Amino acid sequence: MSFVEHTLSGQRLQQLDGLRGVAAISVVAFHILSAFNPELVAEQEQSTAWIACTPISVFWNGTFAVSIFFVLSGFVVTHATLRKSDPLWIDAGIRYLRLAIPATVSALIGWLLLSLYPTSATEASSLVMSSWLRWTYQGVIPGPISAVYDGLLNIFLSGGSFFNNVLWTMRPELLGSFACFAVCLFKKMHVRLCLTFTFAVLVIIAGKYEYECFALGIVLREAWVSDRVPTALPISALIVGLILGSQSIESMRMLGLDWLPTAFTPQFRGGLLYPIAALLVVYGCMRSQPIASALSGRTGNFLGAISFPLYLIHVPLICTVVADLYLILHSKPIFFYFVIVIFIAIMIISAYAIERWVERPFLFLLNRLRSVLRARSGSEAVIRTSA
């Protein structure tokens, strides 16, 4: 979920950066509500407030936002790979470092904060009855070596971390990227599409529906570069995508649709509903000129730039500093929500500082490493004029 320049035939799709930033804000809202107002999040509670079952809840549906991340990753990783001639091992190695190093830093931040606030999440959870706040280490906190192990290896093996629970997305990001790299080994588009279709069928059979997003991202990229993406009704597609992305098991039960098979329900990390909805949203943002202009503006570009740092740092802060503040202010909810607003502002400023002074130099170093590896492998940095 990194900030990536989207360049297609010399045209940068800035709206995709903006969309990524909006999705990151949605994830932050999802986790804040899951922690302190779980009744507003259908995924966290069986008996939720009515608003959690309405289309407006899409704006804090973090699971759906992650589906958008994955579709964008399939699109961008495929396009970037096809525009280079680097060997597979270079692409795979650089992608691993791109995900693992920031994840390790965030796990270490989580370890430090949890060491300072080792029981805040548990105590806050007992007051607000939030199951989400229990998805973190509490009491005896493992040492920093465990955090390093989590970031470098365990999140890709086990699919999660109790130092920073959002790191579950790193395994799908890595494996989904590897699938994109494998597809890109073939020069002919029809071969790539056949392989993508095969991959899509296999992940459906395996029940790993989150990987379907990468397949849809690949197909969207191929359609875009061949100028076959439809231009009709992008706003309608966006609206339908947002409505589908707002659905939950609870809302489908209320609509009498809970009899549908798993493949067509918005299960956590499961079902085809969110991947299809995410594709519609991405398509709508690509093809609608007003939406594209809004997401390509200064605000959209800013949110896109800070999206990855914001995504990585917000959960450790919620489970420690904010949880501790909740313990102090829970009897004064107005003051607590005022603190939440300040907290979000501080997080955004912190994410910008990280993006400006940490992420950009890190990306520069990765590009240098790619150049060194490319030179040693004997390959040249050839940009393909056609893919």
C-alpha positions as CSV (number, residue, x, y, z in Angstrom):
1,M,0.0,0.0,0.0
2,S,2.7,2.3,-0.9
3,F,2.6,5.7,-2.5
4,V,3.4,4.9,-6.2
5,E,3.5,7.0,-9.3
6,H,1.0,5.7,-11.7
7,T,2.3,6.5,-15.2
8,L,0.4,5.1,-18.2
9,S,1.6,6.1,-21.6
10,G,3.2,9.2,-20.1
11,Q,0.0,10.2,-18.2
12,R,0.1,9.9,-14.4
13,L,-3.2,8.8,-12.9
14,Q,-3.0,11.0,-9.9
15,Q,-6.6,10.2,-8.9
16,L,-5.4,6.7,-7.9
17,D,-3.0,8.2,-5.4
18,G,-5.9,10.3,-4.1
19,L,-8.2,7.2,-3.9
20,R,-5.5,5.4,-1.9
21,G,-5.3,8.3,0.5
22,V,-9.1,8.4,1.0
23,A,-9.1,4.6,1.6
24,A,-6.3,5.0,4.2
25,I,-8.5,7.6,6.1
26,S,-11.4,5.2,5.9
27,V,-9.2,2.5,7.6
28,V,-8.2,4.9,10.4
29,A,-11.9,5.8,11.0
30,F,-12.8,2.1,11.0
31,H,-10.2,1.3,13.7
32,I,-11.1,4.3,15.9
33,L,-14.8,3.3,15.8
34,S,-13.9,-0.4,16.3
35,A,-12.0,0.6,19.4
36,F,-14.3,3.1,21.0
37,N,-17.7,2.8,19.3
38,P,-17.9,-0.8,18.1
39,E,-21.7,-0.5,17.8
40,L,-21.1,1.6,14.7
41,V,-19.1,-1.2,13.0
42,A,-21.2,-4.1,11.8
43,E,-18.1,-6.3,11.5
44,Q,-17.4,-5.9,15.2
45,E,-20.8,-6.3,16.7
46,Q,-23.8,-8.6,16.0
47,S,-26.2,-6.0,17.3
48,T,-25.2,-2.8,15.7
49,A,-26.6,0.7,15.5
50,W,-28.9,1.2,12.5
51,I,-26.4,3.5,10.7
52,A,-23.9,0.7,10.6
53,C,-26.2,-1.1,8.1
54,T,-26.7,1.8,5.8
55,P,-24.7,2.8,2.7
56,I,-23.1,5.7,4.6
57,S,-21.1,3.1,6.6
58,V,-18.9,2.5,3.6
59,F,-16.9,5.6,4.6
60,W,-15.6,3.7,7.7
61,N,-15.6,0.2,6.3
62,G,-11.9,-0.6,6.6
63,T,-12.1,-4.1,5.2
64,F,-13.6,-2.8,2.0
65,A,-11.0,0.0,1.9
66,V,-8.3,-2.8,2.0
67,S,-10.0,-4.4,-1.0
68,I,-9.5,-1.1,-2.9
69,F,-5.8,-1.1,-1.8
70,F,-5.4,-4.6,-3.3
71,V,-7.0,-3.7,-6.6
72,L,-4.8,-0.7,-6.9
73,S,-1.7,-2.8,-6.1
74,G,-2.6,-5.3,-8.8
75,F,-3.0,-2.5,-11.3
76,V,0.2,-0.6,-10.3
77,V,2.5,-3.5,-9.7
78,T,1.6,-5.1,-13.0
79,H,2.1,-1.9,-14.9
80,A,5.4,-1.0,-13.3
81,T,6.7,-4.5,-13.9
82,L,5.8,-4.6,-17.5
83,R,7.5,-1.3,-18.1
84,K,10.8,-2.7,-17.0
85,S,13.0,-5.6,-18.0
86,D,14.3,-6.6,-14.6
87,P,14.6,-10.2,-13.7
88,L,11.9,-11.7,-11.5
89,W,14.3,-12.1,-8.6
90,I,15.0,-8.4,-8.5
91,D,11.3,-7.4,-8.6
92,A,10.5,-9.9,-5.9
93,G,13.4,-8.9,-3.7
94,I,12.7,-5.2,-3.9
95,R,9.0,-5.7,-3.3
96,Y,9.8,-7.8,-0.2
97,L,12.0,-5.0,1.2
98,R,9.5,-2.4,0.3
99,L,6.9,-4.1,2.5
100,A,9.1,-5.8,5.2
101,I,11.3,-2.8,6.2
102,P,8.4,-0.4,6.9
103,A,6.4,-3.2,8.6
104,T,9.4,-3.9,10.9
105,V,9.7,-0.3,11.8
106,S,6.0,-0.1,12.6
107,A,6.2,-3.3,14.7
108,L,9.1,-1.8,16.7
109,I,7.0,1.4,17.2
110,G,4.2,-0.9,18.4
111,W,6.6,-2.7,20.8
112,L,7.8,0.6,22.2
113,L,4.3,2.0,22.8
114,L,3.0,-1.3,24.2
115,S,5.9,-1.4,26.6
116,L,4.9,2.1,27.8
117,Y,1.2,1.2,27.9
118,P,1.0,-2.5,28.5
119,T,-2.6,-2.8,29.7
120,S,-4.4,0.3,28.3
121,A,-6.1,-1.7,25.5
122,T,-7.4,-4.4,27.9
123,E,-8.7,-1.9,30.4
124,A,-10.4,0.2,27.7
125,S,-11.9,-2.9,26.1
126,S,-13.5,-3.9,29.4
127,L,-15.2,-0.5,29.5
128,V,-16.3,-0.1,25.9
129,M,-16.7,-3.9,25.2
130,S,-14.5,-3.7,22.1
131,S,-13.3,-7.0,20.8
132,W,-11.0,-5.2,18.4
133,L,-8.9,-3.8,21.2
134,R,-8.0,-7.3,22.2
135,W,-6.1,-7.9,19.0
136,T,-2.8,-6.7,20.4
137,Y,-0.3,-7.8,23.0
138,Q,-1.1,-6.9,26.6
139,G,0.4,-7.5,30.0
140,V,3.8,-9.1,29.3
141,I,5.0,-7.6,26.1
142,P,7.5,-9.7,24.0
143,G,10.9,-8.0,23.4
144,P,12.1,-6.0,20.4
145,I,13.6,-9.1,18.7
146,S,10.1,-10.5,18.5
147,A,9.0,-7.3,16.8
148,V,11.8,-7.5,14.3
149,Y,11.0,-11.1,13.6
150,D,7.3,-10.2,13.1
151,G,8.1,-7.5,10.6
152,L,10.7,-9.4,8.6
153,L,9.2,-12.8,8.5
154,N,6.3,-13.7,10.8
155,I,3.7,-11.4,9.2
156,F,4.3,-13.2,5.9
157,L,4.2,-16.7,7.5
158,S,1.3,-16.3,10.0
159,G,-0.5,-13.4,8.3
160,G,-0.6,-11.1,11.3
161,S,1.1,-9.3,14.2
162,F,-0.1,-8.4,17.7
163,F,2.4,-5.5,17.7
164,N,0.4,-3.9,14.9
165,N,-2.7,-5.8,13.7
166,V,-2.9,-4.0,10.3
167,L,0.2,-5.9,9.2
168,W,-2.1,-8.8,8.2
169,T,-2.3,-7.1,4.8
170,M,1.4,-7.5,4.1
171,R,1.1,-11.2,3.2
172,P,-1.6,-10.7,0.6
173,E,0.3,-7.7,-0.7
174,L,3.5,-9.7,-1.1
175,L,1.9,-12.9,-2.5
176,G,-0.4,-10.9,-4.7
177,S,2.6,-9.0,-6.0
178,F,4.4,-12.2,-6.7
179,A,1.3,-13.3,-8.7
180,C,1.6,-10.1,-10.7
181,F,5.3,-10.7,-11.4
182,A,4.6,-14.2,-12.6
183,V,1.9,-13.0,-15.0
184,C,4.3,-10.4,-16.3
185,L,6.9,-13.0,-17.3
186,F,4.9,-13.4,-20.5
187,K,5.0,-10.8,-23.3
188,K,1.7,-11.5,-25.0
189,M,-1.3,-9.9,-23.4
190,H,-3.7,-12.8,-24.2
191,V,-1.3,-15.2,-22.4
192,R,-1.2,-12.9,-19.3
193,L,-5.0,-12.7,-19.3
194,C,-5.3,-16.5,-19.5
195,L,-2.9,-16.9,-16.6
196,T,-4.8,-14.2,-14.6
197,F,-8.1,-16.0,-15.2
198,T,-6.5,-19.2,-14.0
199,F,-5.2,-17.5,-10.9
200,A,-8.6,-16.0,-10.2
201,V,-10.3,-19.4,-10.5
202,L,-7.7,-21.0,-8.2
203,V,-8.1,-18.4,-5.4
204,I,-11.9,-18.8,-5.6
205,I,-11.5,-22.5,-5.2
206,A,-9.1,-22.0,-2.3
207,G,-11.5,-19.5,-0.7
208,K,-8.8,-16.8,-0.6
209,Y,-11.0,-14.1,-2.0
210,E,-8.8,-11.2,-1.1
211,Y,-6.4,-12.3,-3.8
212,E,-9.2,-11.9,-6.3
213,C,-8.5,-8.1,-6.0
214,F,-5.1,-8.5,-7.6
215,A,-6.5,-10.5,-10.5
216,L,-9.1,-7.7,-11.1
217,G,-6.3,-5.1,-10.9
218,I,-4.3,-6.9,-13.5
219,V,-7.3,-7.1,-15.9
220,L,-8.1,-3.4,-15.3
221,R,-4.5,-2.5,-16.2
222,E,-4.6,-4.6,-19.4
223,A,-7.9,-3.0,-20.4
224,W,-6.5,0.5,-19.7
225,V,-3.3,0.3,-21.7
226,S,-5.2,-1.3,-24.7
227,D,-7.9,1.5,-24.4
228,R,-10.7,-1.0,-23.7
229,V,-11.9,0.4,-20.4
230,P,-15.5,1.4,-20.9
231,T,-16.3,5.1,-20.6
232,A,-20.0,4.6,-19.8
233,L,-21.7,5.5,-16.5
234,P,-18.6,5.9,-14.3
235,I,-20.5,7.8,-11.6
236,S,-23.2,5.0,-11.5
237,A,-20.4,2.4,-11.2
238,L,-18.9,4.4,-8.4
239,I,-22.2,4.6,-6.5
240,V,-23.0,0.9,-7.0
241,G,-19.5,0.1,-5.8
242,L,-19.9,2.2,-2.7
243,I,-23.3,0.7,-1.9
244,L,-21.9,-2.9,-2.3
245,G,-18.9,-1.9,-0.3
246,S,-21.1,-0.8,2.6
247,Q,-22.7,-4.2,3.0
248,S,-22.0,-6.5,5.9
249,I,-23.3,-9.8,7.2
250,E,-25.7,-7.9,9.5
251,S,-27.1,-5.7,6.7
252,M,-27.5,-8.7,4.4
253,R,-29.4,-10.5,7.2
254,M,-31.7,-7.5,7.5
255,L,-32.3,-7.6,3.7
256,G,-33.0,-11.3,3.8
257,L,-29.9,-12.2,1.8
258,D,-28.0,-14.1,4.5
259,W,-28.9,-17.4,2.6
260,L,-26.3,-16.5,-0.1
261,P,-23.2,-18.6,-0.2
262,T,-20.0,-17.3,1.3
263,A,-18.6,-16.4,-2.1
264,F,-21.3,-13.7,-2.4
265,T,-21.3,-12.3,1.1
266,P,-19.0,-9.7,2.6
267,Q,-17.2,-12.0,5.0
268,F,-14.1,-10.6,6.8
269,R,-11.3,-11.3,4.3
270,G,-13.7,-13.3,2.3
271,G,-16.3,-13.2,-0.4
272,L,-16.3,-11.7,-3.9
273,L,-18.6,-8.8,-3.1
274,Y,-15.9,-6.4,-1.9
275,P,-13.4,-7.2,-4.7
276,I,-16.1,-6.5,-7.3
277,A,-17.2,-3.4,-5.5
278,A,-13.6,-2.2,-5.2
279,L,-13.2,-2.7,-9.0
280,L,-16.3,-0.6,-9.6
281,V,-15.0,2.2,-7.3
282,V,-11.6,2.3,-9.0
283,Y,-13.2,2.3,-12.4
284,G,-15.5,5.1,-11.5
285,C,-12.6,7.2,-10.1
286,M,-10.5,6.6,-13.3
287,R,-13.3,7.4,-15.8
288,S,-15.3,10.2,-14.0
289,Q,-13.6,13.5,-14.8
290,P,-15.1,15.4,-11.8
291,I,-14.1,12.6,-9.4
292,A,-10.6,12.3,-11.0
293,S,-10.1,16.1,-10.7
294,A,-11.1,16.1,-7.1
295,L,-8.8,13.2,-6.2
296,S,-6.0,14.7,-8.3
297,G,-6.0,18.0,-6.4
298,R,-3.6,19.1,-3.7
299,T,-5.6,17.4,-1.0
300,G,-5.9,14.1,-2.9
301,N,-2.2,14.1,-3.7
302,F,-1.3,14.9,-0.1
303,L,-3.5,12.1,1.2
304,G,-2.0,9.7,-1.3
305,A,1.5,10.6,-0.3
306,I,0.9,10.0,3.4
307,S,-1.3,6.9,3.0
308,F,1.3,4.2,3.7
309,P,2.9,5.9,6.8
310,L,-0.6,6.7,8.1
311,Y,-1.7,3.1,7.6
312,L,1.3,1.8,9.5
313,I,1.4,4.0,12.5
314,H,-2.2,4.6,13.5
315,V,-3.1,1.2,15.2
316,P,-0.2,1.2,17.7
317,L,-1.2,4.7,18.7
318,I,-4.9,3.8,19.1
319,C,-4.1,0.7,21.2
320,T,-1.8,2.6,23.6
321,V,-1.9,6.4,23.8
322,V,-5.5,6.9,22.7
323,A,-6.7,3.9,24.8
324,D,-5.0,5.4,27.8
325,L,-6.7,8.8,27.1
326,Y,-10.0,7.0,26.9
327,L,-9.5,5.6,30.4
328,I,-9.0,9.1,31.7
329,L,-11.8,10.8,29.7
330,H,-14.4,8.0,29.2
331,S,-16.8,9.7,31.6
332,K,-16.5,12.9,29.6
333,P,-17.1,11.8,26.0
334,I,-17.2,15.3,24.5
335,F,-13.7,15.9,25.7
336,F,-12.6,12.5,24.5
337,Y,-13.9,13.1,21.0
338,F,-12.2,16.4,20.9
339,V,-9.0,14.6,21.8
340,I,-9.7,12.2,18.9
341,V,-9.9,15.1,16.5
342,I,-6.5,16.4,17.7
343,F,-5.1,12.9,17.6
344,I,-6.1,12.5,13.9
345,A,-4.5,15.8,13.1
346,I,-1.3,14.8,14.9
347,M,-1.3,11.4,13.1
348,I,-1.6,13.1,9.7
349,I,1.2,15.5,10.5
350,S,3.4,12.6,11.7
351,A,2.6,10.6,8.6
352,Y,3.7,13.6,6.5
353,A,6.9,13.9,8.4
354,I,7.6,10.2,7.9
355,E,6.8,10.3,4.2
356,R,9.0,13.4,3.7
357,W,12.0,12.5,5.7
358,V,11.9,8.7,6.0
359,E,9.9,7.1,3.2
360,R,11.3,9.2,0.3
361,P,14.9,8.5,1.3
362,F,14.0,4.8,1.7
363,L,12.5,4.7,-1.8
364,F,15.6,6.4,-3.2
365,L,17.8,3.8,-1.6
366,L,15.6,1.0,-3.0
367,N,15.9,2.5,-6.4
368,R,19.7,2.6,-6.0
369,L,19.7,-1.0,-4.9
370,R,17.6,-1.9,-8.0
371,S,20.1,-0.2,-10.2
372,V,23.0,-2.0,-8.6
373,L,21.3,-5.4,-8.8
374,R,20.3,-4.7,-12.4
375,A,23.9,-3.8,-13.4
376,R,25.2,-7.0,-11.7
377,S,22.6,-9.2,-13.4
378,G,23.6,-7.8,-16.8
379,S,20.2,-6.5,-17.6
380,E,19.4,-3.0,-18.8
381,A,16.8,-0.6,-17.6
382,V,14.7,-0.8,-20.7
383,I,11.3,0.7,-20.7
384,R,9.0,-1.2,-22.9
385,T,7.2,0.9,-25.4
386,S,4.4,-1.6,-25.7
387,A,3.1,-4.3,-23.3
